[in-house]
Amino acid sequence: MQDSTAQSTSPGRPKRVLAVASGGGHWVQLMRLRPVFDAHSTFYVTTMPGLAVMAGVPSSAVVRDASRRHPFSVLMLVFQLLVLFVRVRPEVVVSTGAAPGLVAMFIGCCLRCRTVWIDSIANAEELSMSGRVAGRVANLWLTQWPHLARDEGPFFRGSVL
Amino acid sequence: MILVTVGTQMPFDRLVGAMDRWAACHPEVKVVAQTGGGTCRPEALEAFDFLAPDRLDRLQHEAELIVSHAGMGTILSVGMLGKPLVIMPRSFARGEHRNDHQAATARRFEGRPGIHVAREEEDLHALLDRRRDLAASSGLSPHASPDLLAALGEFISGG
């Protein structure tokens, strides 16, 4: 028997997704996942103006890039992302890296979003620093190289190639 | 036209300098470079510190050959264009990146169709001298592998 909430909780319903990637290679990899994002209501976040417009994605925002060496940049980024979380109310957060994606994963984790980290294919011999930390908060924690997969994660489920 | 790009994060003077020296000996070839700033002031290249994404994309379409650092953004973008790509990995030992992942990338992608690796200036010049014979990539699909798309799609839909 179906109740009135069945539609809003059914697995087939499009989800609100926040897809986060720094400019450059991380963004190019995120764009290769478009067929999945297009089936949902996806809001894109990157660090470089012009990328989202060029890709023709429907909704997007640019946030400040951050690094551990500049604590103020991290603070600014957290603030910008929090505003976006309030606006978008994502159910799922997906990132291909790097630092801004990791911060989004942590915020998403605190707000009980489901989170996916896909470590960059550039990390062919060891996981990135962000990728290792992301393992603590990602519900789905992936590497793109089979030889880097472990039983306890990260897992290998294919690559952007 | 040959396009040189070093990515968005930091300069790569060794690659820009090597391209400048080659271009100086080949004035008949137009070489456009996105240099990321840096201290190297190229004289024979049409150089820009930074190029907006749409401009870089147009230049990639126009170029007959692309020369870049071993960054995945360029490897994937050029792979879709079906053009030859020469990559010079940034070396951690020479202070060209925060770690040596580009050397790993170069090892993993060396020998794939259309990807030619130059670790030193001499290798780069040798490849440029026979640029008309360099194989092009066979044209990469615009999307990730079906298994990755399926895994991500199932996870997002499944909650």
Interface residues (C-beta under 8 A of the other chain):
Chain A: P11 G12 K15 V17 G23 G24 G25 H26 W27 V28 Q29 R32 L33 R34 P35 V36 A39 H40 M48 G50 L51 V53 M54 E91 V92 V94 R114 V116 I118 S120 I121 A122 N123 A124 E125 S128 N139 L140 L142 Q144 R157 G158 S159 V160 L161
Chain B: G7 T8 Q9 A52 P53 D54 D57 G71 M72 G73 T74 L76 S77 H101 Q102 A104 T105 R107 R108 L140 P142 H143 A144 S145 P146 D147 L148 L149 A150 A151 L152 G153 F155 I156 S157 G158 G159
